[in-house]
Amino acid sequence: MTDAPEPNSTGGEPARGTPGRPASRGVRLRMYVRRTAILSAELLLIAGGIVLIGYVAGKLWGILLPIILALLLATVLWPATRFLRSHRWPPALAASTVLVAFLALFVGVGALIGPPLARQMGDLAEQTSEGIQQIREWLTGPPLNISEERIGEVFDRASSTLSDNASDIAGYVLSGVMSVGAAIINTLLALVLTFFFLKDGPRWLPWLTAQTGTRAAPHVAELSRQTWRTLSGFIRQQALVGFVDAFFIGLGLWILDVPLVLPLAVLTFFGAFIPFVGAFVAGAIAVLIALVSNDFTTALIVLGVVVLVQQLEGNVLQPVIQGRGLRLHPAVVILAVAAGASLAGIAGAFLAVPVAAVAAVIYRYARDRLAESDSGEPSLEGAADSGPETSADSEPGEEPGGDG
């Protein structure tokens, strides 16, 4: 007895043609091809949307960069501002006082680092020349035994390449000067925006939720709170980790009598804000300066100190301080830093991890709401209908963009 032909994909008459498996295979093949085509079209639309967002963000980078920097700076300065506001300081006075104090601290650190750096740079240049001569002597001696003529040819070729590309280098210098001017403008704009974020921050969330409507308002409010907690937690945690790294690495450099201890410690501190990559670069620079200014043995000891401090920080300190932290896999962090650096240079590398963390917050929130909807718990619509009401007047102690 033969098997009855299967119905077609539309649920109508059975598929015609050769009875049995050949017809059902054809129906299934067409169904799979159609599903693959739909999935491919959806993926293409998503990829096109991502490319479009990246293109628009690139065109508006000059506007977005000061805003992002101001938000990150506001997360650092908000606790002090909140303290003053809770003691009945006017919002404008509290914001301006905290911002001026921060600028004074920043300028003081620069004044502390600048003179030692200027004094030691001349000595470092001489030590660099001596280091190059030592390298030449090492290359000409055993076991390499490279001839002086060959080394001279390499140096002459490098000098000739440098002179041939003098015009390009001049163009790069001019571009760097223009970049410095743009950086100054972005910094000033970020400081102005930081003042307004600190002054008017608690009014931001009520205003934003009022613009989004009753259905979306609870989600916007919760995402704002989670994003604010993520950013502020990231800044505080990395600042503490960076301080510990800078202190112990700087102490090791000072004991070993390596020059530029203070600038290297500051570089290590700021390098902590670019996880994994920043610590590696700061450590490599410290080892290089130790090699040039002291000797090979000192450079090896500095390398050991850097590796030891970073291992203790990564395996002991960071898990204790951060706990679950950003909940980003190290591979994701490294890829985000690489993408940010390729798209926007140093600023992109610095902002890559906070941006990736915010994207992860949005993804997890949407995933959890969809999981609640699938399990029969309050769905996106249900949460929106029963969401909290927002008030136009917030308490001074609430966080801007967060609980206010």
GUVONU-413814 format. One record per residue (C-alpha): x, y, z; residue number from 1. Coordinates in steps of 0.02 Angstrom, whole numbers. Example, Ala and Ser with C-alpha at 12.3 -4.5 7.8 and 13.67 -1.06 7.14 Angstrom:
2
<r px="615" py="-225" pz="390" n="1"/>
<r px="684" py="-53" pz="357" n="2"/>
END
This chain:
404
<r px="0" py="0" pz="0" n="1"/>
<r px="76" py="165" pz="-54" n="2"/>
<r px="92" py="319" pz="55" n="3"/>
<r px="-33" py="456" pz="26" n="4"/>
<r px="43" py="612" pz="-53" n="5"/>
<r px="74" py="753" pz="70" n="6"/>
<r px="-23" py="914" pz="55" n="7"/>
<r px="68" py="1062" pz="-21" n="8"/>
<r px="137" py="1208" pz="80" n="9"/>
<r px="-25" py="1307" pz="60" n="10"/>
<r px="-129" py="1173" pz="144" n="11"/>
<r px="-231" py="1137" pz="-15" n="12"/>
<r px="-228" py="990" pz="-133" n="13"/>
<r px="-89" py="861" pz="-119" n="14"/>
<r px="64" py="896" pz="-224" n="15"/>
<r px="46" py="828" pz="-401" n="16"/>
<r px="177" py="735" pz="-499" n="17"/>
<r px="271" py="579" pz="-452" n="18"/>
<r px="186" py="505" pz="-298" n="19"/>
<r px="279" py="486" pz="-134" n="20"/>
<r px="445" py="561" pz="-84" n="21"/>
<r px="500" py="656" pz="-242" n="22"/>
<r px="349" py="775" pz="-232" n="23"/>
<r px="365" py="804" pz="-43" n="24"/>
<r px="552" py="840" pz="-62" n="25"/>
<r px="514" py="972" pz="-192" n="26"/>
<r px="387" py="1055" pz="-79" n="27"/>
<r px="508" py="1056" pz="66" n="28"/>
<r px="649" py="1121" pz="-42" n="29"/>
<r px="542" py="1267" pz="-102" n="30"/>
<r px="492" py="1302" pz="78" n="31"/>
<r px="673" py="1302" pz="138" n="32"/>
<r px="728" py="1412" pz="-7" n="33"/>
<r px="589" py="1536" pz="32" n="34"/>
<r px="636" py="1540" pz="216" n="35"/>
<r px="820" py="1563" pz="173" n="36"/>
<r px="776" py="1706" pz="56" n="37"/>
<r px="670" py="1792" pz="190" n="38"/>
<r px="807" py="1770" pz="321" n="39"/>
<r px="939" py="1836" pz="200" n="40"/>
<r px="832" py="1988" pz="162" n="41"/>
<r px="808" py="2022" pz="347" n="42"/>
<r px="996" py="2007" pz="379" n="43"/>
<r px="1032" py="2124" pz="235" n="44"/>
<r px="909" py="2251" pz="303" n="45"/>
<r px="989" py="2240" pz="476" n="46"/>
<r px="1164" py="2259" pz="404" n="47"/>
<r px="1106" py="2406" pz="299" n="48"/>
<r px="1031" py="2488" pz="452" n="49"/>
<r px="1193" py="2466" pz="550" n="50"/>
<r px="1294" py="2539" pz="406" n="51"/>
<r px="1174" py="2686" pz="392" n="52"/>
<r px="1185" py="2719" pz="579" n="53"/>
<r px="1375" py="2712" pz="570" n="54"/>
<r px="1376" py="2831" pz="421" n="55"/>
<r px="1263" py="2957" pz="507" n="56"/>
<r px="1363" py="2943" pz="669" n="57"/>
<r px="1524" py="2975" pz="572" n="58"/>
<r px="1450" py="3129" pz="491" n="59"/>
<r px="1388" py="3193" pz="660" n="60"/>
<r px="1543" py="3139" pz="757" n="61"/>
<r px="1592" py="3319" pz="792" n="62"/>
<r px="1426" py="3340" pz="883" n="63"/>
<r px="1416" py="3168" pz="964" n="64"/>
<r px="1592" py="3169" pz="1037" n="65"/>
<r px="1567" py="3319" pz="1154" n="66"/>
<r px="1399" py="3249" pz="1210" n="67"/>
<r px="1473" py="3078" pz="1253" n="68"/>
<r px="1622" py="3156" pz="1341" n="69"/>
<r px="1506" py="3271" pz="1439" n="70"/>
<r px="1400" py="3122" pz="1493" n="71"/>
<r px="1552" py="3025" pz="1552" n="72"/>
<r px="1618" py="3178" pz="1644" n="73"/>
<r px="1448" py="3206" pz="1723" n="74"/>
<r px="1450" py="3030" pz="1794" n="75"/>
<r px="1613" py="3074" pz="1884" n="76"/>
<r px="1558" py="3244" pz="1949" n="77"/>
<r px="1377" py="3206" pz="1990" n="78"/>
<r px="1405" py="3132" pz="2166" n="79"/>
<r px="1490" py="3293" pz="2224" n="80"/>
<r px="1356" py="3398" pz="2140" n="81"/>
<r px="1219" py="3294" pz="2220" n="82"/>
<r px="1301" py="3317" pz="2391" n="83"/>
<r px="1301" py="3507" pz="2372" n="84"/>
<r px="1123" py="3510" pz="2308" n="85"/>
<r px="1065" py="3403" pz="2453" n="86"/>
<r px="1136" py="3540" pz="2568" n="87"/>
<r px="1024" py="3669" pz="2483" n="88"/>
<r px="1151" py="3740" pz="2363" n="89"/>
<r px="1069" py="3814" pz="2206" n="90"/>
<r px="1088" py="3695" pz="2058" n="91"/>
<r px="1189" py="3819" pz="1953" n="92"/>
<r px="1306" py="3860" pz="2097" n="93"/>
<r px="1333" py="3677" pz="2142" n="94"/>
<r px="1369" py="3628" pz="1961" n="95"/>
<r px="1487" py="3774" pz="1929" n="96"/>
<r px="1581" py="3747" pz="2094" n="97"/>
<r px="1610" py="3563" pz="2060" n="98"/>
<r px="1661" py="3594" pz="1880" n="99"/>
<r px="1784" py="3733" pz="1926" n="100"/>
<r px="1859" py="3623" pz="2063" n="101"/>
<r px="1881" py="3482" pz="1938" n="102"/>
<r px="1967" py="3598" pz="1813" n="103"/>
<r px="2081" py="3665" pz="1951" n="104"/>
<r px="2128" py="3487" pz="1998" n="105"/>
<r px="2161" py="3444" pz="1816" n="106"/>
<r px="2270" py="3598" pz="1789" n="107"/>
<r px="2362" py="3562" pz="1952" n="108"/>
<r px="2404" py="3386" pz="1895" n="109"/>
<r px="2466" py="3456" pz="1729" n="110"/>
<r px="2574" py="3584" pz="1819" n="111"/>
<r px="2643" py="3444" pz="1927" n="112"/>
<r px="2686" py="3334" pz="1778" n="113"/>
<r px="2744" py="3466" pz="1654" n="114"/>
<r px="2906" py="3530" pz="1733" n="115"/>
<r px="2980" py="3357" pz="1771" n="116"/>
<r px="2933" py="3301" pz="1596" n="117"/>
<r px="3016" py="3453" pz="1517" n="118"/>
<r px="3174" py="3430" pz="1622" n="119"/>
<r px="3191" py="3245" pz="1586" n="120"/>
<r px="3150" py="3249" pz="1400" n="121"/>
<r px="3323" py="3320" pz="1357" n="122"/>
<r px="3410" py="3185" pz="1457" n="123"/>
<r px="3297" py="3054" pz="1380" n="124"/>
<r px="3344" py="3113" pz="1204" n="125"/>
<r px="3529" py="3094" pz="1244" n="126"/>
<r px="3497" py="2923" pz="1320" n="127"/>
<r px="3401" py="2873" pz="1164" n="128"/>
<r px="3552" py="2916" pz="1057" n="129"/>
<r px="3663" py="2814" pz="1172" n="130"/>
<r px="3538" py="2672" pz="1164" n="131"/>
<r px="3543" py="2674" pz="974" n="132"/>
<r px="3734" py="2669" pz="980" n="133"/>
<r px="3726" py="2521" pz="1099" n="134"/>
<r px="3609" py="2432" pz="979" n="135"/>
<r px="3731" py="2461" pz="837" n="136"/>
<r px="3873" py="2390" pz="941" n="137"/>
<r px="3766" py="2239" pz="986" n="138"/>
<r px="3723" py="2209" pz="804" n="139"/>
<r px="3905" py="2216" pz="749" n="140"/>
<r px="3963" py="2100" pz="888" n="141"/>
<r px="3935" py="1913" pz="913" n="142"/>
<r px="3830" py="1816" pz="878" n="143"/>
<r px="3758" py="1924" pz="736" n="144"/>
<r px="3922" py="2003" pz="674" n="145"/>
<r px="3835" py="2119" pz="551" n="146"/>
<r px="3957" py="2231" pz="460" n="147"/>
<r px="3965" py="2418" pz="494" n="148"/>
<r px="3936" py="2451" pz="308" n="149"/>
<r px="3772" py="2356" pz="309" n="150"/>
<r px="3711" py="2447" pz="465" n="151"/>
<r px="3765" py="2613" pz="389" n="152"/>
<r px="3666" py="2573" pz="232" n="153"/>
<r px="3510" py="2540" pz="337" n="154"/>
<r px="3530" py="2705" pz="430" n="155"/>
<r px="3565" py="2800" pz="269" n="156"/>
<r px="3411" py="2724" pz="188" n="157"/>
<r px="3306" py="2773" pz="339" n="158"/>
<r px="3376" py="2951" pz="332" n="159"/>
<r px="3343" py="2962" pz="146" n="160"/>
<r px="3165" py="2899" pz="168" n="161"/>
<r px="3137" py="3028" pz="304" n="162"/>
<r px="3199" py="3171" pz="195" n="163"/>
<r px="3102" py="3110" pz="43" n="164"/>
<r px="2940" py="3110" pz="144" n="165"/>
<r px="2972" py="3278" pz="227" n="166"/>
<r px="2824" py="3356" pz="137" n="167"/>
<r px="2708" py="3218" pz="195" n="168"/>
<r px="2771" py="3236" pz="372" n="169"/>
<r px="2740" py="3423" pz="364" n="170"/>
<r px="2563" py="3386" pz="307" n="171"/>
<r px="2539" py="3267" pz="453" n="172"/>
<r px="2603" py="3400" pz="573" n="173"/>
<r px="2481" py="3527" pz="501" n="174"/>
<r px="2342" py="3400" pz="515" n="175"/>
<r px="2395" py="3369" pz="696" n="176"/>
<r px="2387" py="3555" pz="733" n="177"/>
<r px="2212" py="3562" pz="660" n="178"/>
<r px="2166" py="3410" pz="764" n="179"/>
<r px="2229" py="3499" pz="920" n="180"/>
<r px="2118" py="3647" pz="877" n="181"/>
<r px="1968" py="3533" pz="854" n="182"/>
<r px="2010" py="3445" pz="1018" n="183"/>
<r px="2011" py="3613" pz="1109" n="184"/>
<r px="1842" py="3659" pz="1036" n="185"/>
<r px="1769" py="3489" pz="1080" n="186"/>
<r px="1838" py="3502" pz="1257" n="187"/>
<r px="1761" py="3674" pz="1284" n="188"/>
<r px="1594" py="3615" pz="1215" n="189"/>
<r px="1601" py="3459" pz="1325" n="190"/>
<r px="1633" py="3567" pz="1479" n="191"/>
<r px="1484" py="3679" pz="1439" n="192"/>
<r px="1372" py="3528" pz="1412" n="193"/>
<r px="1437" py="3451" pz="1574" n="194"/>
<r px="1383" py="3607" pz="1668" n="195"/>
<r px="1207" py="3596" pz="1599" n="196"/>
<r px="1198" py="3408" pz="1631" n="197"/>
<r px="1246" py="3437" pz="1813" n="198"/>
<r px="1130" py="3585" pz="1832" n="199"/>
<r px="976" py="3519" pz="1743" n="200"/>
<r px="1008" py="3331" pz="1751" n="201"/>
<r px="862" py="3283" pz="1865" n="202"/>
<r px="741" py="3364" pz="1743" n="203"/>
<r px="804" py="3262" pz="1595" n="204"/>
<r px="715" py="3098" pz="1625" n="205"/>
<r px="542" py="3170" pz="1659" n="206"/>
<r px="556" py="3276" pz="1502" n="207"/>
<r px="615" py="3127" pz="1397" n="208"/>
<r px="478" py="3011" pz="1458" n="209"/>
<r px="348" py="3147" pz="1425" n="210"/>
<r px="404" py="3153" pz="1243" n="211"/>
<r px="397" py="2965" pz="1214" n="212"/>
<r px="217" py="2929" pz="1265" n="213"/>
<r px="139" py="2819" pz="1397" n="214"/>
<r px="181" py="2652" pz="1314" n="215"/>
<r px="367" py="2683" pz="1288" n="216"/>
<r px="398" py="2796" pz="1439" n="217"/>
<r px="429" py="2656" pz="1568" n="218"/>
<r px="553" py="2571" pz="1453" n="219"/>
<r px="644" py="2734" pz="1417" n="220"/>
<r px="652" py="2771" pz="1603" n="221"/>
<r px="719" py="2599" pz="1649" n="222"/>
<r px="846" py="2597" pz="1508" n="223"/>
<r px="905" py="2771" pz="1560" n="224"/>
<r px="929" py="2712" pz="1739" n="225"/>
<r px="1022" py="2555" pz="1688" n="226"/>
<r px="1131" py="2651" pz="1564" n="227"/>
<r px="1174" py="2783" pz="1694" n="228"/>
<r px="1220" py="2650" pz="1823" n="229"/>
<r px="1328" py="2560" pz="1695" n="230"/>
<r px="1423" py="2715" pz="1641" n="231"/>
<r px="1449" py="2784" pz="1816" n="232"/>
<r px="1501" py="2613" pz="1881" n="233"/>
<r px="1624" py="2589" pz="1737" n="234"/>
<r px="1706" py="2759" pz="1766" n="235"/>
<r px="1723" py="2737" pz="1955" n="236"/>
<r px="1787" py="2559" pz="1943" n="237"/>
<r px="1914" py="2595" pz="1807" n="238"/>
<r px="1973" py="2750" pz="1901" n="239"/>
<r px="2008" py="2645" pz="2056" n="240"/>
<r px="2092" py="2508" pz="1956" n="241"/>
<r px="2196" py="2636" pz="1862" n="242"/>
<r px="2250" py="2719" pz="2024" n="243"/>
<r px="2310" py="2553" pz="2096" n="244"/>
<r px="2403" py="2510" pz="1935" n="245"/>
<r px="2482" py="2683" pz="1925" n="246"/>
<r px="2535" py="2682" pz="2108" n="247"/>
<r px="2622" py="2513" pz="2110" n="248"/>
<r px="2699" py="2526" pz="1936" n="249"/>
<r px="2757" py="2702" pz="1975" n="250"/>
<r px="2830" py="2641" pz="2140" n="251"/>
<r px="2926" py="2505" pz="2048" n="252"/>
<r px="2992" py="2630" pz="1920" n="253"/>
<r px="3045" py="2748" pz="2060" n="254"/>
<r px="3138" py="2611" pz="2154" n="255"/>
<r px="3227" py="2560" pz="1993" n="256"/>
<r px="3273" py="2743" pz="1959" n="257"/>
<r px="3186" py="2748" pz="1790" n="258"/>
<r px="3156" py="2925" pz="1725" n="259"/>
<r px="2985" py="3001" pz="1690" n="260"/>
<r px="2906" py="2907" pz="1835" n="261"/>
<r px="2763" py="3030" pz="1860" n="262"/>
<r px="2714" py="3045" pz="1676" n="263"/>
<r px="2720" py="2856" pz="1657" n="264"/>
<r px="2611" py="2834" pz="1812" n="265"/>
<r px="2484" py="2958" pz="1742" n="266"/>
<r px="2488" py="2869" pz="1573" n="267"/>
<r px="2456" py="2705" pz="1663" n="268"/>
<r px="2308" py="2781" pz="1756" n="269"/>
<r px="2225" py="2843" pz="1597" n="270"/>
<r px="2269" py="2682" pz="1506" n="271"/>
<r px="2157" py="2588" pz="1628" n="272"/>
<r px="2006" py="2669" pz="1546" n="273"/>
<r px="2045" py="2568" pz="1388" n="274"/>
<r px="2036" py="2391" pz="1460" n="275"/>
<r px="2171" py="2266" pz="1409" n="276"/>
<r px="2241" py="2372" pz="1268" n="277"/>
<r px="2279" py="2529" pz="1370" n="278"/>
<r px="2372" py="2433" pz="1506" n="279"/>
<r px="2475" py="2342" pz="1375" n="280"/>
<r px="2525" py="2503" pz="1286" n="281"/>
<r px="2569" py="2595" pz="1447" n="282"/>
<r px="2673" py="2447" pz="1508" n="283"/>
<r px="2764" py="2434" pz="1341" n="284"/>
<r px="2811" py="2619" pz="1348" n="285"/>
<r px="2877" py="2599" pz="1526" n="286"/>
<r px="2984" py="2450" pz="1474" n="287"/>
<r px="3049" py="2544" pz="1322" n="288"/>
<r px="3101" py="2696" pz="1425" n="289"/>
<r px="3185" py="2583" pz="1552" n="290"/>
<r px="3281" py="2498" pz="1411" n="291"/>
<r px="3338" py="2662" pz="1335" n="292"/>
<r px="3377" py="2756" pz="1496" n="293"/>
<r px="3447" py="2615" pz="1604" n="294"/>
<r px="3496" py="2445" pz="1539" n="295"/>
<r px="3426" py="2280" pz="1478" n="296"/>
<r px="3418" py="2205" pz="1654" n="297"/>
<r px="3317" py="2352" pz="1719" n="298"/>
<r px="3198" py="2337" pz="1572" n="299"/>
<r px="3170" py="2153" pz="1613" n="300"/>
<r px="3134" py="2196" pz="1795" n="301"/>
<r px="3012" py="2333" pz="1742" n="302"/>
<r px="2927" py="2207" pz="1627" n="303"/>
<r px="2910" py="2088" pz="1774" n="304"/>
<r px="2837" py="2225" pz="1885" n="305"/>
<r px="2712" py="2277" pz="1751" n="306"/>
<r px="2656" py="2097" pz="1719" n="307"/>
<r px="2643" py="2060" pz="1906" n="308"/>
<r px="2539" py="2215" pz="1943" n="309"/>
<r px="2424" py="2187" pz="1795" n="310"/>
<r px="2400" py="2004" pz="1840" n="311"/>
<r px="2354" py="2049" pz="2019" n="312"/>
<r px="2238" py="2186" pz="1957" n="313"/>
<r px="2155" py="2075" pz="1827" n="314"/>
<r px="2135" py="1919" pz="1934" n="315"/>
<r px="2111" py="1990" pz="2109" n="316"/>
<r px="2068" py="2175" pz="2112" n="317"/>
<r px="1952" py="2192" pz="1963" n="318"/>
<r px="1838" py="2045" pz="2008" n="319"/>
<r px="1822" py="2112" pz="2187" n="320"/>
<r px="1789" py="2291" pz="2133" n="321"/>
<r px="1682" py="2261" pz="1980" n="322"/>
<r px="1591" py="2101" pz="2027" n="323"/>
<r px="1487" py="2063" pz="1875" n="324"/>
<r px="1545" py="2230" pz="1805" n="325"/>
<r px="1503" py="2266" pz="1625" n="326"/>
<r px="1471" py="2081" pz="1591" n="327"/>
<r px="1567" py="2094" pz="1428" n="328"/>
<r px="1677" py="1953" pz="1368" n="329"/>
<r px="1861" py="2003" pz="1351" n="330"/>
<r px="1854" py="1962" pz="1165" n="331"/>
<r px="1708" py="2083" pz="1144" n="332"/>
<r px="1805" py="2218" pz="1237" n="333"/>
<r px="1960" py="2195" pz="1129" n="334"/>
<r px="1859" py="2197" pz="968" n="335"/>
<r px="1764" py="2351" pz="1025" n="336"/>
<r px="1927" py="2443" pz="1065" n="337"/>
<r px="2001" py="2393" pz="897" n="338"/>
<r px="1845" py="2450" pz="804" n="339"/>
<r px="1838" py="2614" pz="900" n="340"/>
<r px="2021" py="2650" pz="869" n="341"/>
<r px="2006" py="2616" pz="682" n="342"/>
<r px="1852" py="2727" pz="667" n="343"/>
<r px="1896" py="2873" pz="781" n="344"/>
<r px="2075" py="2855" pz="841" n="345"/>
<r px="2117" py="2877" pz="1025" n="346"/>
<r px="1946" py="2951" pz="1065" n="347"/>
<r px="1862" py="2801" pz="985" n="348"/>
<r px="1969" py="2679" pz="1084" n="349"/>
<r px="1926" py="2771" pz="1245" n="350"/>
<r px="1739" py="2774" pz="1209" n="351"/>
<r px="1725" py="2601" pz="1132" n="352"/>
<r px="1698" py="2505" pz="1294" n="353"/>
<r px="1564" py="2622" pz="1368" n="354"/>
<r px="1471" py="2620" pz="1203" n="355"/>
<r px="1481" py="2430" pz="1194" n="356"/>
<r px="1421" py="2420" pz="1374" n="357"/>
<r px="1270" py="2531" pz="1336" n="358"/>
<r px="1229" py="2425" pz="1183" n="359"/>
<r px="1239" py="2269" pz="1293" n="360"/>
<r px="1120" py="2350" pz="1420" n="361"/>
<r px="993" py="2386" pz="1283" n="362"/>
<r px="1009" py="2209" pz="1214" n="363"/>
<r px="988" py="2125" pz="1383" n="364"/>
<r px="838" py="2233" pz="1426" n="365"/>
<r px="749" py="2190" pz="1263" n="366"/>
<r px="795" py="2005" pz="1283" n="367"/>
<r px="726" py="1999" pz="1461" n="368"/>
<r px="563" py="2085" pz="1412" n="369"/>
<r px="539" py="1965" pz="1266" n="370"/>
<r px="575" py="1817" pz="1381" n="371"/>
<r px="442" py="1880" pz="1502" n="372"/>
<r px="320" py="1893" pz="1357" n="373"/>
<r px="356" py="1714" pz="1300" n="374"/>
<r px="337" py="1645" pz="1477" n="375"/>
<r px="169" py="1731" pz="1506" n="376"/>
<r px="238" py="1859" pz="1627" n="377"/>
<r px="206" py="2045" pz="1602" n="378"/>
<r px="255" py="2085" pz="1424" n="379"/>
<r px="322" py="2242" pz="1346" n="380"/>
<r px="148" py="2311" pz="1325" n="381"/>
<r px="94" py="2260" pz="1499" n="382"/>
<r px="246" py="2339" pz="1578" n="383"/>
<r px="216" py="2497" pz="1479" n="384"/>
<r px="33" py="2507" pz="1531" n="385"/>
<r px="75" py="2485" pz="1715" n="386"/>
<r px="237" py="2586" pz="1716" n="387"/>
<r px="278" py="2718" pz="1844" n="388"/>
<r px="222" py="2895" pz="1819" n="389"/>
<r px="353" py="3030" pz="1803" n="390"/>
<r px="348" py="3201" pz="1877" n="391"/>
<r px="412" py="3361" pz="1802" n="392"/>
<r px="491" py="3412" pz="1967" n="393"/>
<r px="622" py="3290" pz="2031" n="394"/>
<r px="713" py="3285" pz="2194" n="395"/>
<r px="887" py="3364" pz="2191" n="396"/>
<r px="966" py="3203" pz="2252" n="397"/>
<r px="912" py="3101" pz="2101" n="398"/>
<r px="1039" py="3059" pz="1969" n="399"/>
<r px="1035" py="3149" pz="1801" n="400"/>
<r px="984" py="3032" pz="1665" n="401"/>
<r px="958" py="2901" pz="1798" n="402"/>
<r px="843" py="2903" pz="1947" n="403"/>
<r px="787" py="3080" pz="1913" n="404"/>
END
